[in-house]
Amino acid sequence: MNRKFSFLSLALPLVLACAATAAAAGPLDKPECIAPAKPGGGFDLTCKLVQSGLMEGKHISDAMRISYMPGGIGAVAYNAIVAQRPAESNTLVAFSGGSLLNLAQGKFGRYNENDVRWLAAIGTDFGAVVVAEKSPFKTLQDLIAAVKADPTKVVFGAGGTVGSQDWMKAALTARAAGLNPKSMRFVAFEGGGEALTALQGGHVHVYSGDASEAEEQIKAGAKIRVLAVMADKRLDGGLAQVPTAKEQGLDIEWPIIRGFYLGPKVSDADYKVWQDTFSRMLATPAFQKLRAERGLFQFTLTGPELDAYVKKRVGEYRTLAAEFGLNVSK
């Protein structure tokens, strides 16, 4: 027998078997969730929620890894996925309404809302006006009165620069109170976690953040207090006693969608696997319980329905940004 031929005859099936195994590796194998900010904020919460939902519900067999990619309130992660990692079918990236607002203003560089595959919305949050536990501001009207008296003495902190979602919530609050948003003193942070730390340290006086984020931080021992939520009615759970901005005389609502997107070159087949997986998970009482525990409310869209929602919302944000004299994307 030809020994060389014999070796190849034995080795070839092994090589083919390994190749088949590699090819069979699907989008749910060794999944990763990218939170496009530092730990502790809303993106972190979003990734941890879906990590728990997918793993506890046994929708995936491998543990989901969470990684952090701060920069530009989502811009660094968006650009990395589109330009460098467009076909990674096992990589999800968290987004929020703030991400869509930044896209509307062209803050993600040359990429826009058409450059990724919008996968799933898993819930919604609402804006919140947060102060330190020892703050002299006990109500939203206390805060408004102080800003009217001397806007230079009240410092707002937020995740993101002028035009970001947190800035927009503060600007809407100012406008509703008859104030000029451009008169506000504003300090920008990379994410909600940093802004809350600065608030507790006395470096800023007010944080225009997210209700669920604030509730989670309070549960973890943060010395903060929520003055108002930007919802149409009072929220359930730990913030049930917090009045809405409307109750306190300011006609403001700010819902915050939370969800995920995939790279633009992920195949239709792999996209469908993820869409079906999320649809199953979102329908379970177990996930709904997890979502409620994190202060999020029901808002679920997947696939083409989410894609249409995102495109519509970005258009609305362009209009709002233009009203505040901000740059908008084309």
C-alpha positions in Angstrom: 0.0 0.0 0.0 1.2 3.5 -0.8 1.8 5.0 2.7 1.4 8.5 1.5 -1.9 7.7 0.0 -3.0 5.9 3.1 -2.2 8.9 5.4 -4.1 11.3 3.1 -7.0 8.9 3.0 -7.2 8.9 6.8 -6.5 12.6 7.3 -8.8 14.0 4.6 -12.0 12.9 6.4 -10.7 14.5 9.6 -10.0 17.8 7.8 -13.4 17.8 6.2 -15.1 17.0 9.5 -13.3 19.9 11.2 -14.2 22.2 8.3 -17.8 21.1 8.6 -17.8 21.8 12.3 -16.4 25.3 11.7 -18.9 25.9 9.0 -21.7 24.7 11.3 -20.8 27.3 14.0 -23.8 29.6 14.0 -24.7 33.0 15.3 -25.6 31.7 18.7 -22.2 30.2 19.3 -20.0 32.1 21.8 -22.1 35.3 21.5 -20.9 38.7 22.5 -22.9 41.8 23.5 -21.1 45.1 23.1 -22.1 47.9 25.4 -20.9 51.1 23.7 -19.9 52.9 26.9 -18.2 52.3 30.2 -19.8 49.9 32.7 -22.7 51.2 34.9 -25.0 53.0 32.4 -28.0 52.1 30.3 -26.1 50.2 27.6 -24.6 48.0 30.3 -28.1 47.4 31.7 -29.3 46.5 28.2 -26.6 43.9 27.6 -27.0 42.4 31.1 -30.7 42.1 30.6 -30.4 40.2 27.3 -27.6 38.1 28.7 -29.8 36.9 31.6 -32.8 36.4 29.3 -31.0 34.4 26.7 -29.0 32.3 29.2 -31.6 31.7 31.9 -34.2 30.8 29.2 -31.7 28.4 27.6 -32.1 30.2 24.3 -28.4 29.9 23.9 -26.0 27.2 25.0 -22.8 29.2 25.3 -22.4 32.0 27.9 -22.8 35.5 26.5 -19.8 37.7 27.0 -20.3 41.4 27.6 -17.6 43.8 26.4 -17.3 47.6 26.6 -16.5 49.9 23.8 -16.8 53.5 25.0 -16.4 56.5 22.7 -18.7 59.0 21.1 -21.8 57.7 23.0 -21.9 54.7 20.6 -20.0 56.2 17.6 -16.9 54.1 18.2 -18.8 50.8 18.4 -21.0 51.7 15.4 -18.0 52.5 13.2 -16.1 49.4 14.4 -19.0 47.1 13.6 -19.7 48.6 10.2 -16.1 49.1 9.0 -14.1 46.3 10.8 -16.5 43.6 12.0 -19.5 43.8 9.6 -20.1 40.0 9.2 -19.8 38.9 12.9 -23.1 37.1 13.3 -22.5 36.3 17.0 -21.9 40.0 18.0 -24.8 42.1 19.2 -24.5 45.8 19.9 -26.8 47.6 22.3 -28.4 50.8 21.2 -30.9 53.3 22.7 -33.0 56.2 21.6 -29.9 58.3 22.3 -28.1 56.3 19.6 -30.8 57.2 17.1 -30.7 60.9 18.2 -26.9 60.9 17.5 -27.4 59.3 14.1 -29.9 62.0 13.3 -27.3 64.6 14.0 -24.5 62.9 12.0 -22.5 62.2 15.1 -21.5 58.7 13.9 -19.4 60.1 11.1 -20.0 59.0 7.6 -22.4 56.2 8.6 -26.2 56.6 9.1 -29.2 54.6 10.1 -29.1 52.5 6.9 -25.6 51.0 7.6 -26.5 48.3 10.2 -29.1 45.5 10.6 -31.6 46.6 13.3 -32.4 43.4 15.2 -34.7 43.8 18.2 -36.2 46.3 20.6 -36.5 44.6 24.0 -38.1 47.3 26.1 -38.4 51.0 26.8 -37.3 53.3 29.5 -38.1 56.9 30.3 -36.1 60.0 31.0 -35.6 61.1 34.6 -34.4 64.1 36.5 -32.0 63.0 39.2 -30.3 64.8 42.0 -28.0 63.8 44.9 -29.8 62.5 48.0 -28.7 65.6 50.0 -29.7 68.1 47.2 -31.8 71.1 48.3 -34.1 70.4 45.3 -37.1 68.4 46.5 -39.3 68.9 43.5 -38.9 69.7 39.8 -40.4 73.1 40.5 -37.6 73.7 43.1 -35.1 73.0 40.4 -36.8 75.2 37.8 -37.0 78.1 40.3 -33.3 77.9 41.0 -32.4 77.9 37.3 -34.7 80.8 36.7 -33.1 82.7 39.6 -29.5 82.2 38.3 -28.8 79.6 35.5 -25.1 79.8 36.1 -25.4 78.3 39.6 -27.1 75.0 38.6 -24.8 72.5 36.7 -26.4 69.8 34.7 -24.5 66.6 34.0 -25.3 64.0 31.3 -23.9 61.2 29.3 -22.9 62.9 26.0 -22.2 66.4 24.7 -24.6 69.1 23.5 -27.3 67.5 21.4 -27.1 64.1 23.1 -30.2 62.4 24.5 -29.4 63.5 28.1 -28.8 67.1 26.9 -32.0 67.0 25.0 -34.0 65.9 28.1 -32.5 68.8 30.0 -33.1 71.2 27.1 -36.7 70.1 26.8 -37.1 70.7 30.6 -35.7 74.2 30.2 -37.8 75.0 27.2 -41.0 73.7 28.9 -40.2 76.0 31.8 -39.8 79.0 29.5 -36.0 79.0 29.8 -33.4 79.3 27.1 -31.6 75.8 26.9 -28.4 77.6 25.8 -28.2 79.3 29.1 -27.8 76.0 31.0 -24.4 75.0 32.5 -23.7 71.6 31.1 -21.0 69.0 31.8 -20.6 66.1 29.4 -19.6 62.6 30.5 -18.9 59.5 28.4 -21.8 57.6 29.9 -24.5 57.5 32.6 -22.2 55.7 35.1 -19.7 58.6 35.1 -22.4 61.2 35.3 -24.0 59.5 38.4 -20.6 59.3 40.1 -20.1 63.0 39.5 -23.6 63.8 40.8 -22.9 62.0 44.1 -19.5 63.7 44.4 -21.1 67.1 44.1 -19.4 68.0 40.8 -22.8 68.5 39.1 -26.2 69.3 40.7 -28.6 67.6 38.3 -28.4 64.5 36.1 -30.9 64.2 33.2 -30.7 60.4 32.9 -32.9 57.3 32.6 -35.4 56.0 35.1 -34.3 52.4 35.1 -30.7 53.4 35.3 -31.4 55.5 38.4 -33.5 52.8 40.0 -30.8 50.2 39.5 -28.2 52.6 41.1 -30.5 53.3 44.0 -30.9 49.5 44.6 -27.1 49.3 44.5 -26.8 51.9 47.2 -26.3 55.1 45.2 -27.1 58.3 47.2 -29.4 59.8 44.7 -33.1 60.9 44.4 -35.4 61.1 41.4 -37.4 64.3 41.1 -39.5 63.4 38.1 -39.9 60.8 35.4 -40.7 61.8 31.7 -43.5 59.3 31.2 -47.2 59.7 30.4 -48.1 58.2 33.8 -46.3 57.2 37.0 -44.1 54.1 36.7 -44.5 50.8 38.5 -41.8 49.4 40.8 -39.3 51.2 42.9 -40.1 54.6 41.4 -43.9 54.4 41.8 -43.9 57.3 44.2 -42.0 59.6 41.8 -44.4 62.1 40.1 -44.2 62.7 36.3 -42.9 65.9 34.9 -46.5 66.5 33.6 -47.8 66.3 37.2 -45.4 69.0 38.1 -46.5 71.4 35.3 -44.0 70.5 32.6 -45.4 68.9 29.5 -42.5 66.6 28.7 -42.3 62.9 27.7 -39.2 61.1 26.7 -39.4 57.4 26.0 -36.1 55.6 25.5 -36.2 52.5 23.3 -33.5 49.8 24.1 -32.4 47.2 21.7 -29.7 45.7 19.5 -28.3 45.7 16.0 -26.0 43.5 14.0 -23.3 44.2 11.4 -24.4 45.1 7.9 -22.9 41.9 6.3 -24.5 39.4 8.6 -26.3 36.9 6.4 -30.1 36.8 6.1 -30.0 33.3 7.5 -28.1 34.3 10.6 -30.2 37.4 11.1 -33.3 35.2 11.0 -31.9 32.9 13.6 -31.4 35.9 16.0 -34.8 37.4 15.1 -36.5 34.1 15.9 -34.5 33.6 19.1 -35.4 37.1 20.3 -39.1 36.7 19.4 -39.3 33.5 21.5 -37.4 35.1 24.4 -39.5 38.3 24.4 -42.7 36.3 24.6 -41.8 34.4 27.8 -43.1 35.5 31.2 -39.6 34.8 32.6 -38.1 37.5 30.4 -40.9 39.9 31.1 -40.2 39.5 34.8 -36.5 40.2 34.2 -37.3 43.3 32.2 -39.6 44.6 35.0 -37.0 43.9 37.6 -34.7 46.3 35.7 -37.3 49.0 35.5 -38.0 48.6 31.8 -41.4 48.6 30.2 -42.8 46.6 27.4 -41.9 47.6 23.9 -41.0 44.8 21.6 -40.2 44.9 17.9 -38.0 42.7 15.8 -36.8 42.5 12.2 -38.4 44.7 9.5 -40.9 46.2 12.0 -38.0 47.5 14.1 -36.1 48.7 11.0 -39.1 50.8 9.9 -39.5 52.2 13.4 -35.9 53.2 13.6 -35.9 55.0 10.3 -39.1 56.9 11.3 -37.7 57.8 14.7 -34.4 59.1 13.3 -36.4 61.4 10.9 -38.4 62.8 13.9 -35.1 63.4 15.8 -33.7 65.3 12.9 -36.7 67.6 13.1 -36.3 68.1 16.8 -32.6 68.7 16.6 -33.2 71.4 13.9 -35.6 73.1 16.3 -32.8 73.5 18.8 -30.4 74.8 16.2 -28.3 71.7 16.1 -26.6 70.1 13.1 -28.5 67.3 11.4 -27.4 64.6 9.1 -28.6 64.4 5.5 
